[in-house]
Amino acid sequence: MLPTIPSLTIRARVGLAILGLSVGTLVVMAIAVYLAFERELRENLDDTVRLRAASNVQLVDSTQSPPVLLSGPDPGKERSEGEAVLRLFDSAGNVLDDASPAAETSPEEKALVLRAIATGNDEYGSIDLGGGEDYRAVASPVLVRGAITGVLVTGIERSQINEPLSVLRLILAFAVPATSIVLAFGSFWIARLALRPVSRITATAKQITQGDLERRIEGVKTKDEVGELAGTLNAMIGRLAETVERERRFTADASHELRTPLAAIETSIDVTLSQERPSTDYRHTLESVRGQAHRLSRLTRQLLLLSRLDSAQVQREFEKLDLTGLVEAVAATFADANPEARVFVEGSSEAVEVRGDVELL
C-alpha cells in the first residue's frame, strides 16, 4: 500500500505554482535572448569579415601572374597569433601566398575557395583549421579583365563570438534558477501574508465550534475577499447565536407550557386517589384529565408547528386571517375560563388581515 502524501498548504501550492511558471517562462526567455544575441554576434562577425575582405583585396597585386599578396598591417597581431586568416589561392585552389602561417589550411577552406571559383562571387562559410578552432571566412575571387586569377580568403576566429556566448550561458544558467527561487520564496511570503487573516479566522472558528458563540472574527478590516469572508462569517455566527438562543427560549417555553397541564393532571389524580370517593368524583376527575390531555395534545402540536415555522412548506400553508376577530375570540375564551379576570379588547373598526395559521396565532 502506498504511503499517504500529506496535502500541501495553500502557501506551498502557490509557491510551487509560481516556481513552475517562472522556470518555464524564464527558460523560454533565456533561450530567446541567447538565440537573438548569438544571431547578432554572427551578423556582426560577418560584417567584420566582409569589411576586412574588402580592405584586404587592395593588398593583392593583380598585375603579376600569378597575383601576389603584398604584406599588409596585422592589427593586434591577429594573423601572427592564429586569430585571423589571410591567404591567396590560385584559380586551381592552390595556396600562392600565406600571411597567416599560424593558422593551417584545411580541406574545408579549399572547398570554400573552389565554391567561390565556381560561382564567381564571395562565398561565406565556417571552416575548421585544426587545433579545435573555428573561423568565419569569406573567399573573394580576384578578377583581372573578367577572369578569375586567384581567390583571397579572409577569416576571423569564432572565439570573438564564442567567448561572449559562453559568458552569456553562464549568466543565464545562474540567473534563471536564482530568479525562479527568489520568485517562489517571494510568492510564498506574499501568500503567507495574504492568508494570515485566514489563520485568524480558522482559530476563531475553532473556538466557536467549542460552544463560544459570543466570539467574533476580529482584526480583519480589509476590503478584499478575505475581509468579505470575515464579515460573512461574523453575520453567520450572529444568526447562529440567535438561532441557538431562540431554541433555548423555545425549549424553556415548551417546558413551562407542558408543565402546567401535566401538573394539573398529576394533582387531579393525587387528590382523587387520596381517599375513597363516589363514582361521580372519579368521572369528574377523568373529564378534567381528558381536558388537560387535550390541552397537552394541542400544545404539543403547536410546539411542533412552531419548531417548523422556518420551513417554507409551513409558510406556504398560511392563509389570510382576520386578526381582529381572532383576538376577540381568544379573549372571549380566556374570559370564559377565568371569570374573575376582566378583559377588554380595543381595536380598529376596519378588518386587519394577516397571513398565518389559526392555531399558531
C-alpha positions, 0 to 999 in steps of 0.5 A: 500500500502506498504511503499517504502524501500529506496535502500541501498548504495553500502557501506551498501550492502557490509557491510551487505554482509560481516556481513552475511558471517562472522556470518555464517562462524564464527558460523560454526567455533565456533561450530567446535572448541567447538565440537573438544575441548569438544571431547578432554576434554572427551578423556582426562577425560577418560584417567584420569579415566582409569589411576586412575582405574588402580592405584586404583585396587592395593588398593583392597585386593583380598585375603579376601572374600569378597575383601576389599578396603584398604584406599588409598591417596585422592589427593586434597581431591577429594573423601572427597569433592564429586569430585571423586568416589571410591567404591567396589561392590560385584559380586551381585552389592552390595556396600562392601566398600565406600571411597567416602561417599560424593558422593551417589550411584545411580541406574545408577552406579549399572547398570554400575557395573552389565554391567561390571559383565556381560561382564567381562571387564571395562565398561565406562559410565556417571552416575548421583549421585544426587545433579545435578552432573555428573561423568565419571566412569569406573567399573573394575571387580576384578578377583581372579583365573578367577572369578569375586569377586567384581567390583571397580568403579572409577569416576571423576566429569564432572565439570573438563570438564564442567567448561572449556566448559562453559568458552569456550561458553562464549568466543565464544558467545562474540567473534563471534558477536564482530568479525562479527561487527568489520568485517562489520564496517571494510568492510564498511570503506574499501568500503567507501574508495574504492568508494570515487573516485566514489563520485568524479566522480558522482559530476563531472558528475553532473556538466557536465550534467549542460552544463560544458563540459570543466570539467574533472574527476580529482584526480583519478590516480589509476590503478584499475577499478575505475581509468579505469572508470575515464579515460573512462569517461574523453575520453567520455566527450572529444568526447562529447565536440567535438561532441557538438562543431562540431554541433555548427560549423555545425549549424553556417555553415548551417546558413551562407550557407542558408543565402546567397541564401535566401538573394539573393532571398529576394533582387531579389524580393525587387528590382523587386517589387520596381517599375513597370517593363516589363514582361521580368524583372519579368521572369528574376527575377523568373529564378534567384529565381528558381536558388537560390531555387535550390541552397537552395534545394541542400544545404539543402540536403547536410546539411542533408547528412552531419548531417548523415555522422556518420551513417554507412548506409551513409558510406556504400553508398560511392563509389570510386571517382576520386578526381582529376577530381572532383576538376577540375570540381568544379573549372571549375564551380566556374570559370564559375560563377565568371569570374573575379576570376582566378583559377588554379588547380595543381595536380598529373598526376596519378588518386587519388581515394577516397571513398565518395559521389559526392555531399558531396565532 
